[in-house]
Amino acid sequence: MKYIMLVGDGMSDRPLKELDDNTILESSRIPNMTFIAKEGRVGCAITVPETLQPASDVANMALLGYDPREYYSGRGPLEAANMGIEIKENEVAFRCNTVTIAEDKMVDYSAGHITSKEAKQIIRTIDKKLGSDAIRFYPGISYRHLAVIDCDKAKLDKKELVKTICTPPHDILDKLIARYLPRGQASGFLTDLMLKSQSILKKLDINRVRIDLGENPANMIWLWGQGVKPNMPLFKDKFNLTGSIISAVDLIKGIGKIIGLEPIDVPGATGYYDTDYLAKAKYALNALKEKDFVFVHVEAPDEAGHNGDVRQKILAVENFDKLVVGTILDEFRGKNGFRIIVLPDHATPIAVRTHTREPVPFAMYGEGIEKDNVDRYSESAAKMSKFLIEDGFKIMEIFLNK
């Protein structure tokens, strides 16, 4: 049996006036997800527990079958795992964004989706100027990077550092940053680094060139998403299946590495609108020749949600449906020995431009899955089905029929 989980990050939304009070899913051409809903089973799942923030790490951990209340220990170490950075017992790992600040406001959480090549030079400069025995900065992909703090050398209380309130930059677009700088007993160290980065980055030739080209400069670093090394059982031990994970995002691949799923690097996978959807599908099909399970994650709908871009979100959902869902479905349609599920990890509504915790719609189809009476895939259709999974991490058990 082959199992395929296809995740359109943040593609769930709320009704929009400009779409005649329809959601993004209801306004998109999605014949393949509609087929799965019509021929299979539709429902809703609560992927984010009330006690945790509706973040991608929490939600995707739940989709993979792990209770975030038990296993979640922060975003930074998950990304570190994929980058091959070992987090020691006395260390705390932070996500480090390159952001654009103007008039003391958060203008862009991604510095114009800066290229990895440019960002690498920027983070290396930051490490040279601000790094020490107590803190190291590591370049990642585009605007997503890592900072690791040695609490002993920094003379910081590890528990207090983990408890420090750090706000995701994509949650404060167009807002004054002063209100959202780190807060807590260990916050001074972090705030000092972030503010010092501004005077360093504004002098860089890379940023001067970006400004000349009309692009947003990476003129500040933003630290958030801290955590310690997680301890999670292997996917194979938990579900008795081998598997692979496909994503352009270090966070998702990091979760995969920790639980023993093989992370597959796909050429052209960018984590943005221009990602190679078709390549992701083809690599997933190739992985299934040897593995039992594949998890395919597409970031583009989430990025469009954060940007408040209705047109790009519809396009991202339609590309996901046609090039990812459709390509994989065509390979298995009419056959036995497979199950496929499509869903978002969380909602990223255009209206609020950030993650929310409402239940997400899912549709599953394949061998042994009984057809219900729902004939479309959308938020409202999923609610009408009355099939609600309150503990979202159980969706994997249900999908695998464990």
PALUMKE-325166 format. One record per residue (C-alpha): residue in three letters; z, y, x. Coordinates in steps of 0.05 Angstrom, whole numbers, plus 5000, padded with zeros to 4 digits. Layout:
# residues N
alaZYX/...
This chain:
# residues 402
met500050005000/lys498350705024/tyr502451315004/ile499852025009/met504052654997/leu500053304994/val504053944996/gly501154624979/asp506655055007/gly509155574957/met503255484909/ser507755484847/asp508356174816/arg510056574754/pro505556854699/leu501957484721/lys499458044677/glu493158114719/leu491657384703/asp492757464628/asp499857194635/asn497456564670/thr500156304736/ile496056204799/leu495355464784/glu493155604713/ser487956104738/ser485155664793/arg479555154791/ile483354514809/pro479453914782/asn482553424830/met489753594816/thr487953604743/phe485152894749/ile491652664782/ala495652974726/lys491152694671/glu490951994699/gly497951964725/arg504852244714/val507252974715/gly514153264722/cys518653784754/ala523353724814/ile528954174839/thr527754164914/val532954674934/pro540354544919/glu544455134891/thr548555154955/leu542655285001/gln537255825007/pro530255664980/ala527155595049/ser521355155071/asp525854745117/val530654575061/ala525154425010/asn520754005056/met526753605079/ala528053445006/leu520753244994/leu521252755052/gly527152425019/tyr533052725056/asp538653075019/pro539053775050/arg546353825031/glu547753255078/tyr542753355134/tyr540754085138/ser543454435200/gly538755035208/arg531455205217/gly531255355291/pro532854665317/leu527554355272/glu522154795304/ala525154645373/ala524153905361/asn516653985354/met516354445414/gly519753925457/ile525854355469/glu532353965472/ile538054325438/lys544654175474/glu551454105442/asn553654815461/glu547055145440/val544455485377/ala536955545364/phe534056145327/arg527156275298/cys524356885333/asn518857265296/thr514457795326/val514458335272/thr511759025259/ile516659595245/ala514460285223/glu518960855201/asp524860375208/lys521759915155/met519359185159/val511959285151/asp509458605172/tyr513457965185/ser507757665226/ala505158265267/gly498358195234/his498457445244/ile498057575318/thr494157055359/ser498156535397/lys494956775462/glu497457495452/ala504257265427/lys505256815486/gln504757415534/ile509457805490/ile514857275486/arg514257145561/thr515457895572/ile521457875526/asp524257275563/lys523257625630/lys526658265606/leu531958005558/gly532657275577/ser538457025620/asp542756415632/ala545556545563/ile538956605524/arg531856355532/phe525656535492/tyr520056035480/pro513056195455/gly510555815395/ile504555915348/ser502256595324/tyr508456995303/arg513156395302/his517456315365/leu524256065387/ala530556345420/val536055875445/ile542956145459/asp548055795504/cys554555975470/asp558855825530/lys554856265577/ala554056805524/lys561556775511/leu560356695436/asp563956255386/lys558855735365/lys561355675293/glu561456425285/leu554356485312/val551855955263/lys555356315206/thr552256995224/ile548157265166/cys540957335189/thr535557535139/pro528457235140/pro523557795155/his518857585100/asp524357735050/ile524958465068/leu517858735069/asp517459495061/lys525059545065/leu529359915116/ile531459425169/ala538259745182/arg541159405120/tyr538658715142/leu540558675215/pro545158085232/arg552058125202/gly558357755223/gln563257685281/ala557757445329/ser552357925305/gly552958445360/phe549558005412/leu543557875366/thr542858595342/asp542958855413/leu537258385433/met533058565373/leu533759315382/lys532559285457/ser526058915445/gln523059535412/ser523059965474/ile520159385515/leu514559195466/lys512059895450/lys509959975523/leu505759345526/asp498159415535/ile497258855483/asn500459285429/arg496659905450/val490159525443/arg492259255375/ile493759955350/asp487060205376/leu483659645338/gly487459815274/glu491759185278/asn499259155269/pro502959145335/ala508458645352/asn513559185365/met520058815353/ile523058115354/trp526957865293/leu532157315301/trp533956875241/gly534256155217/gln539455925267/gly542255225272/val544654645314/lys541553975330/pro540953555267/asn542652815259/met537852465211/pro536051735202/leu528951515217/phe523951495159/lys522150785177/asp529350565174/lys530450925108/phe524150715071/asn521350145113/leu514650505123/thr510850785182/gly507951475175/ser504752115201/ile505652845187/ile500253385188/ser501854125189/ala500254745230/val507554965225/asp512554765280/leu518054725229/ile514654175188/lys512353785249/gly519353855278/ile522453515217/gly517152975224/lys518952855297/ile526352815283/ile525352275229/gly520151895269/leu513752095233/glu507952185281/pro505952925283/ile498352995285/asp495253615315/val488953805277/pro483854255311/gly482754875269/ala489454825233/thr492255525236/gly497655575183/tyr493856145150/tyr487956285103/asp482856065156/thr485855375167/asp481054785169/tyr482954445104/leu477553915110/ala479753715180/lys486853605155/ala484253135101/lys479952745150/tyr485552675200/ala490152435144/leu485151895124/asn484451675196/ala492051635203/leu492451175142/lys488250655178/glu494450475217/lys500250805180/asp503150675110/phe504851405094/val502052095109/phe504952775093/val499853345092/his502554055090/val498254675078/glu501555345091/ala496155825064/pro498655904991/asp505556095016/glu502656625063/ala498756925006/gly504956934963/his508857305017/asn503057795024/gly502757904948/asp495357734949/val493057424883/arg485857314904/gln487656974969/lys492856534936/ile487856294884/leu482856164940/ala488055784980/val489955344921/glu482655204905/asn481155024978/phe487154574978/asp484754234915/lys477454154936/leu477954015010/val484653665018/val486353344951/gly479053214933/thr477052915000/ile482952435000/leu482352264927/asp474952094934/glu476751584986/phe481551214940/arg479251364870/gly477850714831/lys481550284882/asn488249944883/gly493549954937/phe495050704940/arg499351254910/ile498251994916/ile502752584898/val501153324898/leu506453874894/pro509054514927/asp515554504966/his518055124929/ala515255714891/thr513056354927/pro511556814868/ile506757394879/ala511457854841/val517357774888/arg513557574952/thr518957084974/his521356384960/thr524956224896/arg528955614874/glu525855454805/pro523554734795/val516654574823/pro511154174787/phe508853514814/ala503553014794/met502952294820/tyr497551774810/gly495951074834/glu497850354830/gly503850214785/ile504650934761/glu504450954685/lys500051494654/asp503652004610/asn500752474557/val500053094602/asp492853274617/arg493453864666/tyr497154074728/ser501254714721/glu508354974716/ser508354984640/ala505154294634/ala510454004680/lys516054294639/met513054004575/ser513153314606/lys520753294603/phe520852904668/leu525753284712/ile528353044779/glu534653454789/asp536053214860/gly529353354892/phe530452894951/lys529952304903/ile522652464889/met520752044950/glu524551434924/ile521151504857/phe514251604888/leu515151004933/asn518150604876/lys524250434918/
